[in-house]
Amino acid sequence: MANNAIVKKKKTTIQKYRFWHRWYLGLKAAEFSVPLIPFGVILGINWSDWFGKEQSEGWSIGLGFGMLIVATVLAITEIMKKDELVKTKVSFLFYVSIVFVLVGFSFKLLASIMNTMGDMFLYVSCGIVGAGGVDETNQMAIKPRMDFYKSLVDENGLDKSSAKKMDDTDQAKKEGEEAKKERRNFL
């Protein structure tokens, strides 16, 4: 009688690296989407109240809400990514002042729904805390494993780019040896 046990194939190093790399990228994407989920839910629930045609202040609410969206996205981007572009091209104080101006004008234009906006900020802050948990998981659990397998892939030339780097390094070493021999022979 033949052994009917299923033999589990062992994953290669490159497969393990790709697995952890996909997890890393997925959690990086989740960092940005998690804070916006409560924002989107509240927007969906209150859409007809805020943007209905029966309101005389419809343009004010729409413009204020648009500014608030831009301010929130800018603040989330700066907090979560610590954007190098902003740090190198624009003073951080200008960036903060733009966010404050947008939030200030949003409050002026959204006076009729400020209580709801306060609730929204609280919900978004819960989303940002959730994104912090996602980022912490990514940094503490996923990234070290991904980096470990990436170093194995690079050291052993297991993918095309690392194999090319190893070939280029070997070629440079050979050229250096030949240049040393030519110099010795010349002297």
C-alpha positions in Angstrom: 0.0 0.0 0.0 1.4 3.3 -1.1 1.9 6.1 1.4 -1.0 8.6 0.6 0.5 11.3 2.8 0.7 14.7 1.1 4.3 15.8 0.8 4.5 19.5 1.4 6.9 21.3 -0.9 9.4 23.4 0.8 9.3 27.1 -0.2 12.4 28.6 -1.8 14.1 31.6 -0.3 12.9 33.8 -3.1 9.3 32.7 -2.5 9.6 33.4 1.2 11.0 36.9 0.4 8.2 37.6 -2.1 5.6 36.5 0.5 6.9 38.8 3.1 7.4 41.6 0.6 3.8 41.4 -0.4 2.7 41.6 3.2 5.0 44.6 3.7 3.5 46.4 0.7 -0.1 45.5 1.7 0.4 46.9 5.2 2.0 50.0 3.8 -1.1 50.6 1.6 -3.3 49.9 4.6 -1.6 52.7 6.5 -3.2 55.2 4.2 -6.6 53.6 3.8 -7.3 52.9 7.4 -7.6 56.5 8.6 -9.8 57.4 5.6 -12.4 54.6 6.3 -14.3 56.4 9.1 -14.1 59.6 7.0 -15.7 57.9 4.1 -18.4 56.2 6.2 -19.5 59.4 7.8 -19.4 61.2 4.4 -21.7 58.5 3.0 -24.1 58.6 5.8 -24.4 62.4 5.8 -24.1 63.1 2.1 -27.7 64.1 1.4 -27.8 66.3 4.6 -24.6 68.1 3.7 -24.8 68.4 0.0 -28.6 68.3 -0.6 -30.0 70.9 -3.0 -32.5 72.2 -0.5 -29.8 73.9 1.5 -29.0 77.6 0.7 -25.5 77.1 2.1 -24.7 74.2 -0.2 -21.7 75.9 -1.9 -20.3 76.9 1.5 -20.6 73.4 2.9 -19.1 71.8 -0.3 -16.2 74.2 -0.4 -15.5 73.9 3.3 -15.8 70.1 3.1 -13.4 70.0 0.2 -10.9 72.1 2.1 -11.2 69.9 5.1 -10.6 66.8 2.9 -7.4 68.4 1.5 -6.2 69.4 5.0 -6.9 66.0 6.4 -5.1 64.2 3.6 -2.1 66.6 3.9 -1.9 66.1 7.7 -2.2 62.3 7.4 0.5 62.3 4.7 2.9 64.4 6.7 2.3 62.5 10.0 2.5 59.0 8.5 5.1 59.4 5.8 7.2 62.2 7.1 7.4 63.2 3.5 11.0 63.9 2.3 9.7 66.1 -0.5 8.1 68.4 2.0 11.1 68.5 4.2 13.6 69.2 1.4 11.6 71.5 -0.9 9.4 73.5 1.6 9.9 74.5 5.1 7.9 72.4 7.5 6.4 75.5 9.0 4.9 76.5 5.7 3.4 73.0 5.4 1.9 73.3 8.9 0.6 76.8 8.2 -1.1 75.6 5.0 -2.8 72.8 6.9 -4.0 75.3 9.6 -5.3 77.7 7.0 -7.2 75.0 5.3 -8.7 73.8 8.6 -9.5 77.3 9.7 -11.3 78.2 6.4 -13.1 74.8 6.6 -14.4 75.7 10.1 -15.6 79.1 8.9 -17.4 77.6 6.0 -18.7 74.6 7.9 -20.2 76.4 10.9 -23.5 74.7 10.5 -22.1 71.2 10.8 -19.1 71.7 13.2 -20.4 69.3 15.8 -20.5 66.5 13.1 -17.0 67.6 11.9 -15.7 67.3 15.5 -17.1 63.8 15.5 -15.5 63.1 12.2 -12.1 64.2 13.5 -12.5 61.9 16.5 -13.3 59.0 14.2 -10.4 59.8 11.9 -8.1 60.0 14.9 -9.3 56.4 15.7 -8.4 55.5 12.2 -5.0 57.0 12.5 -4.5 55.0 15.7 -5.4 51.9 13.7 -3.0 52.9 11.0 -0.3 53.3 13.7 -1.0 49.7 14.8 -0.7 48.6 11.2 2.6 50.5 10.8 3.9 49.1 14.1 3.0 45.5 13.0 4.7 46.2 9.6 7.9 47.6 11.2 8.2 45.1 14.1 7.0 41.8 12.5 7.0 42.0 8.7 9.9 44.2 7.7 12.6 42.3 9.6 11.5 39.1 7.9 11.4 40.7 4.6 14.8 42.3 5.1 16.3 38.9 6.2 15.1 37.2 3.0 16.0 40.1 0.8 19.6 39.9 2.2 19.7 36.2 1.5 18.4 36.8 -2.1 20.9 39.5 -2.7 23.9 37.6 -1.2 23.2 34.5 -3.2 22.0 36.1 -6.4 18.6 34.4 -6.4 16.8 36.9 -8.5 17.8 38.7 -11.8 18.8 42.0 -10.3 21.0 40.5 -7.5 22.5 38.0 -10.0 23.4 40.9 -12.3 25.0 42.7 -9.4 27.0 39.7 -8.5 28.1 39.2 -12.1 29.0 42.9 -12.3 31.0 42.6 -9.1 32.8 39.5 -10.3 33.6 41.2 -13.6 35.0 44.2 -11.8 37.1 42.0 -9.6 38.5 40.2 -12.7 39.2 43.5 -14.5 41.0 44.7 -11.3 43.1 41.6 -11.1 44.0 41.9 -14.8 44.9 45.6 -14.3 47.2 44.7 -11.4 48.9 42.1 -13.5 49.5 44.5 -16.3 50.9 47.1 -14.0 53.3 44.5 -12.5 54.4 43.4 -15.9 54.8 47.0 -17.0 57.1 47.9 -14.1 
